[in-house]
């Protein structure tokens, strides 16, 4: 059965999730990665999540900081994890190999999940975490809501307007990035991708000026505490784009992880496209 159909049926209560039942589900779950925190915070039952990464407490990068602060913060250290007496620890598949080994050695089950770099990846991640936590229906309801928001906000037709994104240290989101997907959904071509810049690369201000984008996406909060890494936000060179290029501030926390929070960014992009 196709994933989209299964999600709809589970959310509607017409099909069992076929996953861990609540009686068998872990009751003391720990996550040690900001993006896994965000997914688990949305899916878990009250009290089921007993530890989240310290990054999830930071409102500058965490959409669910208020909710996360009610849960103890952990760092990616085996002592910090085990002192919470977890019965499941959720890890990024490609990180923390030594910590995973020690957690397993302590007899604690772990769940390894791949990094989510797209909306589709995020839907699969939420579904998998929901299954592991005995929260299938809750996870599928989130996925179905994501589909609905995508349909409502996506631009009708191929992307035509040109956009560029600038981050700290002249970083940008190029081909294959989550922001590239959001730009396309909103009806924008991505200057960085068209210049052959990969998902995580650098975009010189000179290239932005030469590209003459219709939209320049910045994190307007990045220079709240000025530093060399974020000086581009107030750079005089950007004044040369005045009158042609629209500046749009999208907080980093809207796109640092793939998930429901991305629709806050997509809504801002869609409004800028009109």
N, C-alpha and C positions, 0 to 999 in steps of 0.2 A: 504494500500500500504506500502511495506517495506520502512524503512527510507532511506536505501542506494539508492533505485530506485527513491524515491521522490527527494532526493538531486541531483541526476544526471539530472533529468528532469527539476527541478527548475533552476539549474546552466546553463542548455542549453536553457532556456527560453521557454521550451515546456509545462510548467505547472506553474500556479500561485501559489504563496506561501501560499495563504489562511490565511494571517496574516494581521497585521495592515498596512494599506496603508500609503504612505509617507504623504499624506494630513492629516491623523489622527495621525501620529507618534509623539512621544514626541520630543520636540526641545531643551530641556535643561535637559540633563541626567547627573546624578552623580553616581559614583561608589566609594565604600569605602573599597575595598579589593584588594590587589595586583593582585590576579589571575583574578578577575572580571575586573579589569582595563585592563589587557592584552587582554582579549577577546573583551571588548568593544572598545578598541583602534583600533583593527583590523577591526571591523565591522561597527562602527559608521560613519556617513557622516561627512565631514568637518564642524566643529562648533557645531555639535549635542551634543558632550560630553563637559560639562562645569565644571566638577570637577572629579578628580581622587585621590586616596589615595596618601599621601606623599611618601609612599614606592616606588611607580612607578617612582619617579624622581631619584631614587638611581641606578646608572648603575651597581653596584655590584650584585644586585638581580633582576633588571628589564631589560628585553630584549628590551623594547621599551622606554627606559628612555629619549632619545632625543625627541621623539614624545610626550611623557607625559609632558615634561617640558614646552611645549607650552600651557598647560592647568593648571588652578589653582589647587593646592594641598589642599586636605581636610583631616581632621582627623575624627575619628568616634565619633563626637560630634554633637548634634542636631543643635547647633548654627552655626557651621562651614558649615553644610549641607544647612540649610535653607537660609543662607545669599546669596547663589548662585541662589536662586529662581528656584529650579528644578521643572520640571513637571513629572519626574520619578527618583526614586532612586533605584538602584539595590543592594541588600543585599545577603550575604550568608544566606541560610535558617536557619542555626543553630547558628547564632551569633547575638549580638546586639538587643536583645528582647526589652529592654527599649527604645532604640533609635528608633526602628521601630514604637513602640507605639506612641511616641511623633511626629514623622514625619507624621504618619497617622492622628493624632489629628490635625495637622496643615493643613490637607486637601491635602497632597501631595501623589500621588499614589506611591506604591512601588512594586518591583518585587523581589520575593524571589526565589533563585535558589540553588540547592544542590551543595556541594563541589565536584569538579571533581578530581578524584584520578587515572584516567586511560585515555588512548587515546580515548576510546569510550565515557567516561564521558565528555571529552573535546569537542568532536564532538556534543554531545547532548546540552552542555552548549552554544556553539557558535550558534547552530541552534536556541535555545530558545531566546537568546539575539537578534539575527538577526530578529526574528519574532516580538519581542517587539519593536524594533527600526524601523520597516518598511524597513529592509535591508535584506530580505530573500535571494535574489539572491547572494548578497555579502557573506553572511554567508555560503551558500551552496557551493559556489566556494572554500572557504577556506577548508571546509570539504572534498570536492572531491580532492583537492590538498593533504590533509593529507593522504587520502587513497593511492594516487599515490606514495607518498614518502615512506609510509610503505611497499608497494609492492617492491619498488626498493631496499630498504635497509635491509629488513628482511633476516635473515639467512635461507638458504634452508636446512631443516632437524632439528632434535632435538638438543637442547643445549648439548654440551659436555665439553667444556673448563670451568674452574672454575674461578669465579671472586669474589672479595670482595670490598665493598665500605666503606670508612671511612670519617666521617664528624667531625665537631667541637664537643669537649667533648666526643670523641670516639663514636659518634653516627653512626648509619648505617641505611641502607634501607633494611628491611627484607621482609618477606612474605606479599603479598598484597600491596606493595608499588609501586609507579610509576616507580622508578628505577629498581625494580625487573622485571617489565614488559619490560622495555627497554633492560635490560640485556638478557632476554630470547629471545626477538626479534633479538638481535645481535648474538645469539648462545652461550650464557654463562649461566651456572648454577650460582646461587647466594649462596655463602657460608653462609651468615646470614640466609637466608631462610632455608637452609638445617640444620642449627643448631637450628631451631625452633624460631628464633628471629622474633618478629612481625614487622609490617611496620615501626614503629619508635621505635628503640631500641638501645642498646649499644653493641659494638663488641670490646672486649679487644684485645690489640695487641698480647697477647699470643695466642688467638684463630686464629688470622690471620697467625701467624708464624707456628702454628701447622697444619693449613689447607693447607698451601703451594699453594695458588691460582696462577693460570696462569696470572691473571691480578688484579692489585690493583688500584681502582679508587679513586682519591683524588681531592679536589678542590685546585689546585696549587696556587691559589691566596689567600687562607685562611690565610696564614702566612705572608702576605705582611705587616701586623702590628702584630708582634708576641704577643701571649697571651697564658696563660695556656690552654685555650680551643682549641687552634689550634697547640699546640706544636708537635703533632703527625706527622705533615707534614715533619719535619726535624729530627724525632726521630732516634737515632742510631740503634734501634732494627730493623728498616726496612731495614738496610743494610744487614741483614741476608738473605733477600729474593733476593739479587742481584744475577744475573746470571740465575735465574729461573723465577722470577715474573716480568712482565712488569708493569711499573707505567704509569698511564694515568691521566692527569689532565682534568677534566670536570668542568667548572665554575658552581657554584650552580644555577645561573640564568637559565641554560639550563634545569633544572629539578625541580625547586621549585614549578612550576605550571604545570598542564597538559595542553598541547596545541601545536601549531605549533613549538614552540621553542624546543620541545623535540627532533625534528629530527636533530638538531645540535648535541645533545648528542648521538643520535643513529648513526649518521654518524661517529663520533669519535670511538664509540664502534665497529662498523662494520669494520672500518679500522684496529683496534687493533686485531680483530679476524682473519684477513687474515694472 
